[in-house]
Amino acid sequence: MNKNETSLVEGLRSGRTKAFHLAVTRYSASMLATARAIAGHANADDIVQDVWLTVFERIDSFEGRSSLKTWLQRIVANRAISYLRSRPPEVSRPGVEEDQSASDWFDASGSWILPPPVWHEDSPYALLAAEDLQDCIDKHLLDMPDSQRNVLVLRDIQQMNFAEICNELSLSASNARVLLHRGRMRLMKMVNHFEETGSC
Amino acid sequence: MLTCQEVTAKASLMVDGELGFRERIAVRIHLMMCVNCRRFARQFQALVSSMASRNRLAAETIVPEFVDGVMQSLYRARESSSIPPGRDGE
């Protein structure tokens, strides 16, 4: 932890209102992004608000082994995943468990049948700036099997390392990598479709 | 020599920097020769990078109404908890 964060944590431990206001202001947006990606927009506010109440009650359990932000993100991810697990099992939707190996892109010799579509923009910034595309990504994230989405969110959005992800989700490293690649390929197919048709 | 299908299957290991030395060289040689796989790899990398940037952009977005709502909840929780009023230090 840096000096600013140490001072903030001391303020939280002392129950200072200003410290809580600063922490809530500084970290809520990224916590909401994590909760939305895992549990959907409709549930994210409640999850993050609930996490802040937990932090208020249990800040003494923060040992400072990671940054405050990482600790908060981990609590949010766990809470969002617990929320998903507590829901009744969903009726499986068409396409949810479809093959993500992209084998339909290739012929018997493993060569492209058709060239991959040219995206209108292929820089990260341009992809982010395309609001319709980002809405579509949100929708597909929620349509993913929970196992794929959780790994994808923790790795690609939260930037957690594989050891942390495997620990959080009780997965083997190889299983986590398979789920991650399937999730990413699902999004690749979605963006390809979006680029070709303009629809989600 | 890797096939295009094998290269796409290694795309995640590639962007995560988890390919071994021999695999990395084999993928690079393939990418030098295959325009389709170069395009795929560029777009795959852009998509993965954009996901990371999503969080950074979100982190820069101020949400005053949400902050106010959380603070109100914290005040209520504080009132109903055993925390002494003077603890605030304000």
Interface residues (C-beta under 8 A of the other chain):
Chain A: S14 G15 R16 T17 K18 F20 H21 V24 T25 S28 A29 S30 L32 A33 T34 D45 V48 Q49 W52 L53 F56 E57 S101 A102 S103 W105 F106 S109 G110 S111 W112 P115 P116 V118 W119 D122 S123 P124 Y125 L127 L128 Q134 L152 D156 I157 Q158 Q159 R177 L180 H181 R184 M185 L187 M188 V191
Chain B: T3 C4 Q5 E6 T8 A9 A11 S12 L13 E18 V35 N36 C37 R39 F40 R42 Q43 F44 A46 L47 V48 S49 S50 M51 A52 S53 R54 N55 L57 A58 A59 E60 T61 I62 V63 F66 V67 G69 V70 M71 S73 L74 A77 R78 S81 I83 R87 D88 G89 E90
